[in-house]
Amino acid sequence: MLDFLNEANWWCLLILLLIAFLLGWFLSKWALKNKYQEKLDQCLREKEKLRNGNFKKANTTFSKPISVEANDSAKAITSGETETKLEDGEKPKLNFDSFGKADESEKDDLKLISGVGPFIEKKLNSIGIYTFDQISKFTKEDIDTVTDLIQFFPGRIERDNWSDQAEKLKNK
């Protein structure tokens, strides 16, 4: 009878050690995952920046210049509209009258829009786009100008439907 109790104690001890090992293993996996998740997210953001930075500007322009007769070419268009005639290498200007101006103090988290990462958010901010309200009011011409200015994938703003996403986000 004493041998049976001694053998049962060994089995109980072995089972307790196995449970302690498994519990420690699972807890360490969970703790390490949480500890390094922020570093992993940062690494993925850097990878996205590098991937987006490798694309060159397309050879085509998406804003169609309006032909201006020679005698009217000296007249400047006022009220903040996009310039009608662009010389080689000159970038178009945004029409802030159509979607409004904002500054950094009114800044929204534009990364909440699908298709906008930290890299694109910085580019949008650099050209004066900070809020969901501005993006929700984009016209076709504004989209073409923004695409040209931030050198983003042509048609992506329309495909990802940034305007509708921004409209929903600004109402939250």
N, C-alpha and C positions, 0 to 999 in steps of 0.2 A: 504494500500500500504506500509506503514511503517513497519507493521508486517512481510510482505513478504521479504523486504530487510533485516530486522533483522534476520529472519530465514535463508536466503541465506548466510549471513555473518557467521552464526554459522556452516553451512555445509562446507563452504570454509575453515574455520578455522580447522574443524575436519579433512578434507581431507589433508590439509597442515601438520597437526600434524602426521597423519598416514604416509605420504610420508617421513617426517623427521625421524620418528621412523624406518621405513624400511631401509632407506638409512644409518642411523647410525648402524643398526644391521648388514647389509651386509658389510659395511666398517670395522667394528670391527672383524667380522669373517675373512675377508681377511688379516687384519693386524696381527691378532694372528696366523694365519696359516703361514705367512711369518716369523714371529718372532720365532716360535717354530719349523720350518721345519729343521733347522740345528741340533737342539737338537734331533729331531726324527731320522734324518739320523745317528747321532752318536750312538743313542740307538740301531738302527738296525745293525750297524757295530759291536757293542759290543755283541749283540745277536748272530751274525754270528760267531764271535770269540769263544764264549762259545760253540756253537753248533759244530764247527769244532774241538774244543779241547777235546770233550768227546769221540772221536773215538780212539780206541786202534790200535796199529800197527798189521797188519795182520800176521798170523803165516807163511805165505809163502813168498818166495823171488821171485822177478821177473827177476833178472839178473841170467842167467844160468852160473854157474862157469864151466870153461873148465877143464876137468880132466888133471892133470899134473902127469907124472910119478914120482916115488920117487926120482930118481937121478936128475931130473930137478927142483925139488921143491925149491931148494936153489937159483935158478936164479930169479932175480927180473926183472920185466918188466918195461922198461923205456919209455920215451916219453909221460908220463901223461896218459897212458891208464888205464882203470878200472882194478883193480887187478883181477887175474883169480881165485884165491882160497881165500875164505873168511873164517875166523874162526868165531865161534859162538860169537855174540855180536859185531863183527867188521863191520863197515859200508863201503860200496863200495865208490870208489873215482870217481869223474867225469873226463871224458876225455875232457879237455878244448881244446885239439888240434882239435877235430872234430867240435866244434861250437864257439871257440874263448873265450878269456878272456875279461872282462870289469871290471871297478871299479865304485864306487858310483858317480863319477863326470860325467859319461856317462849315468846315470840312466834314463830309460824311465818309464812312468806310466803304469806298468804292469796290473793295475786294469782295463785297457781298454779291456783286453782280457776277453771274456766271460768265467766265471768259476774261475777267479782269483779275490779274494777280498783282503782287506788289510792284513788279517792274512796270506794268502798264499803268497802274495807279500813279506812280511817280511821274510818268510821261504825261498823263492827263493833267496832273497838278501843275506840271511845268508850263503848260499852255493855258492855264487859268480855269480848268474844269475841276471843281471841288465837290459838287453836290449832286444828289440824285435828281433834284429839281431841274438842274441844267441839262442833264443827260435825257431826262424824260421829255424835254421840249425840242430835241434835235430834229431838224428837217433833213431831207435827203442831201441837200447841199452841205449842211453842217457835218453830217456823217462822212461825206466825201472829203471835206476839208480836214476833219479830225484824223481820218485814216491816213491822209497824206502827211499831216504834221507829226503824228506819233510813229509813222512808218510801221503800221500794223498790218496784219494779213488782210488783203483786200476782201471786202464783203463780210468779214467776221462780225462786225458790229451789227449788221442787219441779220445775219444768220443766228447769232446768239440773242438777238432781240433786246439789246441793252435798254432801249427806250421804254419798253413795256416793263422790263424787270425794275428799272429805276422808278417808274410810276408806282409800282406795287410797294417798293421799299420806302419811298418817301411818305407813303400814307400809313406806315407802321408806327 
